[in-house]
Amino acid sequence: MTEALPLASNPNQIWIYDTTLRDGTQREGLSVSLEDKLRIARQLDQLGVPFIEGGWPGANPRDVQFFWQLKEEPLKQAEVVAFCSTRRPHVSAAEDSLLQAILAAGTRWVTIFGKSWDLHVTEGLKCSLEENLEMIRDTVAYLRSQGRRVIYDAEHWFDGYKHNRDYALKTLAAAIASGAEWLVLCDTNGGTLPHEISSIVRDVASFISVGAHSCAPLPIPQIGIHTHNDSDTAVANAIAAVMEGAKMVQGTINGYGERCGNANLCSLIPNLQLKLGYQCLADAQMPQLTEVSRFVSEVVNLAPDEHAPFVGRSAFAHKGGIHVSAVERNPLTYEHIQPEQIGNRRRIVISDQAGISNVVAKARTFGIELDKHNPTARQILQRLKELESEGYQFEAAEASFDLLMREALGKRQQFFEIKGFQVHCDLVEGRSNTNALATVKLTVNGQDILEAAEGNGPVAALDRALRKALVNFYPQIAQFELSDYKVRILDGHSGTAAKTRVLVESKNGHQRWTTVGVSPNILEASYQAVVEGLEYGLMLHMMAEIVLSASS
């Protein structure tokens, strides 16, 4: 398990405190089950996060069950932390049912938040300023008497400090005097800017240092930082605090959180460790960061931010031909770190702005060695530009571009041949869905197949009919899933004759790929994309089997 405080032998240690499972779940539209929380906690544990805030026991049955479950199957590395407020006004900590639920959670560490801003004390708690100080003292002291170690979150700290510095510091003194081991300064409203963070954290560090002698034999607390992103400066604010002496950083994976979110650990960790020389994770665990980011977004059912710094698919994507040529010679020309350091990878984007360097570099990512002096490379580039001018978009549909290259090189395997399709839709007044019947005709291994299927809409019906026709020949198709479907009208001024671009994302449980179709007929465009998606999935399966066979 995690050590209590930073080791003296490593003054650059920063303790990462993940609150995705509590603060992160307060994001609008984000909901997690008990099983989801457990899966995320174990992934964070594997990443090497030292503190994982599990939730507020007693606030809801799911959080209670979460802590019970982890008692039965503890995490391997991380300290799981229970979260709660200070006791209620005019009730002793020993008698407060909220604190009894915290103790029942059985965690070694507890995070307690208290009011720092006098406005919140008088207007929110409706009690005196002195009673709030006693609530902090009583709560922390009680938990310490019960063998718990306490992290004190100073809620609305920066607003409280700016409004009434003397009182805000008294709240910290109350937590210190009662035995809190961490004082976490919270920018709860997210309105503070980096220069203010620096100045105030520096003042708090001085205050703790001057008053340390009066706290003996209690431990001298360390400073932590908890920032929100309402001013779009949460990461910068946390870095500013660390550079003034904060040793704990609280945040969430992908910056999930209420309103505009929390400090994004996927940006904070690499900035602190790779650029500023602090130690947040073991070096061997840093390359897991991108995988964890995408894992969490998958579990909470939110599309990953493709343009997120460090971990987004586009974070190291290169589109302009000059950029690609330079990166091929020396990645430092257009990359601020090596993407492999945080588990990401370089991507060469293919579009109508591509040059021959893009095509050659992109081919290499698909395992195709292509000489830029080979006439076929120029043919591929020319075909790419022609199709993009017609409305295709290959930077968003790399699987389709892979198929295009393999066809130009004579390496595209034909798994089946399409003969035709028909779709019939039943529109029923007053119903939101549309029943559809699709019929497909194709040839597989010289055998003609005619198959039909129903679906909730024409695309679903087409997809099911194709699967039914192919699954007996290619059983692996049963593992394929159509995971996303996007439609874009390309020339709206043409009315119903406008061209439509359809992007279809497919997956097989461990890989995702996107294909594209373009046509004035939305069904035709959809059909193109779905067919290529199935074809590409079969190709991936075949290639995986070849690799497996060779390794055995």
N, C-alpha and C positions, 0 to 999 in steps of 0.2 A: 504493500500500500504506500501512498504518498507520504513523504516526510512532512512534518508540521509546517516548517518555515524554510525559506531559502537557505541553502547550505553556505556557510561562511567561505568555503573553498571555491564557490562559484558565484561571485557577486553579480554576474550577468544573467542569473536565472530569473526568468519571468514565469509566474504561475498562471496558466491558462484556466479560466473558470468558465465553463460552457453552460449557458442558460437557455439553450434551444428548447429544452423540454418544458420550460416554465414560461420565461419571457417570450421566447420565440413563438410559442403556440398562441400568444395573444394577437398574432397577426390576423387581420380580417381575412376570412376565407380559408384559414388553415385549421384543420382539425385532425387529431391523431387518436388512435385507439390505444388500449393498454399494450397490445402486441407491437404496435408501431413504436411506442416509447421504449419498450425493451430492446427492440432491434436497433434503434438509434443509439441508445446508451451503450450497447455492446460494441457498436462500430466506433463510437468515440473512445471507448476504453481501449480498443485495439489501436487507435491512432496515437494513444499515449497522453490524452488530456488528463491532467491530474485531478481536477475538480469538475464534477458533473452535477448540476442542480436538477434534481428529479421532479420538483413540484412542491405543492403546498399540501401536506397531509392534513386531512380533515376538511379541506375545501371542497373535495369531491371524491366519490368512491374510487374512481380510476387511479388517482394519485396514491390513495391508501393502498390499493392492490399493487401498485408499482413497487412501493417500498417493501411490502410483504414478499413479493416475488424475488426481489434482489436479496432478501435475507436468506431465501432458500437456495438461490444460485448467485452468489456474490460476483461482482466484477473482479477482474484479475489485477488491474493496475490502479484504477481511479478510485477516488473517494466520492461516493454519492452523497449529496448534500440535501437536507430538508430545508424548506424555506417557510418563513412565517413572519408576521408583524410582532412588534412588541406587545406586551399585555394590554388589555383594554383599560381605560381610565377607571380609577377607584376600585379596581379588583386586583388582589395580589397575584403575582405570577404563579404561585403554587396552586391557586384556585382557578386559574384561567383554563378553560377546556381546550382552547386553541393550542396552548403549550403542552397540554397532556397528549394531544394528537402528535405533536412534534416528537415528544419523547418516545411514543409508541412506535414511531417509524424506525427507531433503532440505529440511526446514523451516528457516526462519531462526530461529524461536523454539522453545524446548524448555521444557517444564515438568517439573521434577524434584521428587519428593516425598521427604522424609526424616523420620526419627523425632524428635519433640520431647519425647516423654514417656519418662522413664527406664524406666518399667515395660515399655514396648514394646521398648526396647533389650535389656534383660536377659532378659525372658521371651519376646519374639517373635523378635528377631534372634539371641539367645543369644551376644551379644558384649559387650565392655566399653564403657563410656560414652565412653572416649577413641577407641576404634575407630569408633564411630558418628560422632563429630565429624570424624575423618579421612575417612570415607566421603563425608560432605557436602562437605568441602573438595576432595577429590580429584575427585569427580564434576563439581562445578561448574567447577573449574579446567580439567579436561580438555575439557569441552564448549566453554568459552570459547576454549581453544587451537585448537579445530577451527572457530572462526568462528561459533559459535552464541551466541545471546543467551538468557539463562536466567531463567526465572520459578521461584522456589523456593517450593514448597508445604510449609509447616510442618504436617505431619500431626499430628492430635490436639494442636494447639498449646495450646488453652485448658485442657484437662485436664492436660497436661504442665506448663504454667505454674503452675496451682494446686497441683500436687503437688510440684514442685521448680523454683521460679522461676529460680534461678541456672543450673541446667543447661539449662533451656529457652532462656534468653537466649544461652547459649554456642552452641547449635545455630544460632541466627540469626547470631551473630558469625562462625561458620565459613562460612556462605553468603555473608555480606557480604564477608569477606576474600578470597573466591575469585572475586568478580565478579558475583554474582547481581544483577539489576536490579530485581526485584520480590521482596518477601517477603510471601507470602500466608498469612495466619493462618487455620487451618482448625479449625472446630468439628466435627470428624469424627463424634463421637457425638451431636451435636445436643442436648446437655444444658445448654448455657450459656444464661443469661438476659441480656436487653439491658443491665441495669446492670453486669453483670460484663464484658460485651463492651466497654462504654465505658471502664471503668477500666483494663482490660488493654491495649487498643489505645493508650490515652493513655500508658501506661507504656512500651510498645514504641516509640512515636514519640519519646519523650524519650530512650530508650536509643540509638536510631539517631542522633538529633541530637547527643548528647554524644560518641558514638564515631565520628562522620563524619570528623573530621580524621585519624584513624589509618588510614583506608581509601584516602587519596590514592595514586595518581591514579585509583583505581577510582570508578565512578559511585556516588553516594549512592542506595541503593535506595528505592523507593516501597513503601508498604504496600498490600496487597490483603486481601480478606476472602472466605472460603468457608464458608458455613453450611449445616447440615442441619436438617431440620424436626421432629426427634423430640420437641421440646417445643412445637411449633407456634409457634415464634418466629423462624424462619429469616429472614423478610423484615425483621422488626423488628430482629433482630441485625445484619443487613447494613447497615441504615440507621444504627444506632447506631455502627457502625464507620466509616462514611463521615463522620458528623458529628464524629468524632474524628480525621479526617485520612486515612482509607483512600481510595485513588484508583482501585483496581481492585475490581470486584465480580464474583465468580464465581457462576454459577447456571445454571439450565436453563429451557427453555421449558415452561410449565405445571407447573413444580416437580417434574418427573419425577426419580426417583432411588431409590437403595436405601432400604429400610425405609420411612420416612415421607416421603422425598423431599428435594430440595435447595431452596434459596432460589428462589422463582418469579420469573423475570425479567419475566413479564407483569404482575406487581404491583410489583416493585422499580423498573423503569424509569419508569413513570408517576409513582410516588410521589417518586422522586428528581428527575425533570425537571419535572413539572407543579406539584409542591407545594413542593419545597425549592430549586428554582432551579438545580440541577446540569444539566450538559449530558451526556446519555448517547447520544442519537441526534440526527441532523439533524432539525430541526423538520418538514421535509417528509416524513420517513420514519416519524415517530411514528404516523400513521394506518394504517400497515401492521401494527401490533402484533396486533390482533384476527385479521386474516387469517392471520398467521404462526402464531398459537396454534392456530387450527382446522386449518390445513394440517398442522402437525406431528402433531396428534392423529389426523388422517385417515391419515397415512403410517404411523404406528406402530400403527394399528388399535385405538385406545382411544377410547371415547366421550368427547367433550368434557365438561368439568364445566360444566353449564349455570349453576351458581351461583357460578362463579369470579369474584372481584373484577375489575373493569375489562373483561375480555374475554368473560365468560360471557353467554349469551343473556339471563339474568335479571338481569344486573348493573344494567341501567337499565329494568327492567320495573316497571310500575305497575298494581296490581290493584284496590285500594280506590277507590271512586267519588270520595271526597273528595280523595285523592291525585291522581287523574287530573285532576280539575277544577283543582286548584292548579297542577299541572305544565303544563297547557295555558296557564295565564295567565303563569307564570314558572317555568321548569325548575329554577331555583336552590332552589325550595321543597323539593324532594325528590331533588336530584341533586348530588353533591359535585364533579363535573367535567362538562364537555360530552362526551357519549359519542363524538362525532365526532372528538375530539382523539386518540383511540387506535383509531379505525376501527370503533367499535361503534355501536349505534343505540338509540334509545328504543323501548320496546315497551309498548303498552297491552294488558294482559291482560284477556281476556273470561271471565267466570265468573258464577255466580249472585249474586256480590257486586257485580256491575257496576251502574253507574248510567248514565243517558243520556249522560253525558260520555264514559264508556268506549266506548260504541257509536259515537258521532260521531268520536272520536279514532281508534278502530280502523279505521273505514271509510276515514278519510283515508289511513292507511298502505297501504291497498289501492287507492288512487286513486279512491275514491268520496267525493264531497262530499255530506254528509248534514246537513241542517238539523235541530237538535234539536227544533224546533217542528213538524217534519213528522210527521204521524201515523204514517207508515211507520217512523220511528225508534223510536217507542214500541212498535209491533207487533213489531219485531225484538227489542227488549229483552224483551218479554213472552214471545216464542217461545223466546228464549235461556233464560230462567229456567225455562220449562216443560220444555224438553229436559234442562237440567242436573238438574232434580228427578227425571227418569227415569233418570239415570245418565250422560248425555253429559258430556264434559269438553272444553270448547272452548279453554281456555287452553293445552292440550297439542295441540290440533288446529285450528290457525288456518285451514287450508285449508277445512275443513268449515264454519267460521263464515263465511268469505268467500262460499262457495256459498250458505249460508243467506241472507245479506244480498242477494246478487244475485237470488235467487229472490223474496224479498219485494219487491224493486224492479222485478221483471219483466225482469231483465237476464241471467238464467241461460240460457246457450245449451244446447240439448239436442243432444248429439253422437250419442247412441244411446238406445234405450229397452229396458229389461230386461223380458223376458217370463217368465223363470224359470230355475231351475238345479237340478241334481241332483248328488249326490256319492256315489260308492260306494267303500268302503275294504276292502282285503284285509289282515286281521291275520294275520301268520304267526308262529307260536310260535318263540321263540328269536332273532327278528330285531328290531333296535332301530328300524328305520324301518318306515313304513307306506306301501305302495303305494296310491295313490288315483286314481280316474278321475272327472273332473268333466265334466258336460255343461251347456252354457249355451245359452239361446235368447234372441235379441235382435233388434231391428230397427234398421237403419242406413239413413238416407235412403229410407225406405219399403220396404227390402228385408229380408225375414226371413232370419236367419242361425242355423243350428244347428251348434255346434262342440263337440268333445270333446278332452280332453288328459289325460295322466297326469302325476303329480307325486309327489314324496316327501312325502306328507301331503296332506290335503284342501285347505288354503289354497294351497299351491303348485300343485295341480292346477287350482283355480279361477282363479288368476291366469294360468296358461298358457292355459287355455281362452278366457278373455276376450281375451287378447292375440291369439290365433290368429283369433278372430272379427273383431277390429277392425283388425288391422295392414294389411290390403289397402285399407281405407278411409282409415286414418290411419297412414302409414308411420313417423311420428315415434315411435309407441309402442314401436318396437324399441329406442329409446334410453332408455326408462323402466326403472327397476329398483326392486324392492321391497327397501328397505335395512334395515328394522327392523319388528318385529312384537311387540306387547305385549298381554298378556291380563290382565284384572283381574276377579275374581268380586266382584260388588257387594253381594250379600246372601247370604253363605254359609249362614246358618241355613235357607235355603229348599232346601238340598240340590241335587238335579239340576235343579230348577226355577228356580235362582238366575239372576238377570240377569248377563250378561257384557258387559264393555266391551272393545273391541278398538281399539287404536291402530296404524295402519299408516303408516310413514314411507316415502316414495318419493323418488327422485331421478332427474335427467336428465343428470348429468354436471357441472352447474354450479349447480343449484338443488335444494333439498330442501323437501318439504312433508308435512304430517301430516294424516290424516283419521281419523274416528272412527265406529264403529258400535256399537250397543247392542241386545241381544236376549237372551231366555232361551236361544236356540239359538246356540251359539258359531259355527256355520257361517254363520248368517244375519248375525250381527254382523260377522264377518270379510268376508263378501261386501259388506255395505254400505260398509265402510271401503275395500276394494280397488277397488270400482266408483267411489267418489268420488275415490280417488287417481288413477285413470286419467282421469276427467273433468277433474280440476283440472289435471293435466299437459297435457292437450289445450288447455285454456283458456290456460295460460301460454304454450304454443307459439304459439297464435293471436295473443295479445297482442304477443308478441315480433316476429312477422311484420308486424303492423300498424305497430309502431314502426320496424322496419327499412325498410319500404316508404315511410313518411313521411319518414325521414331521407335516403333516396336520391332 
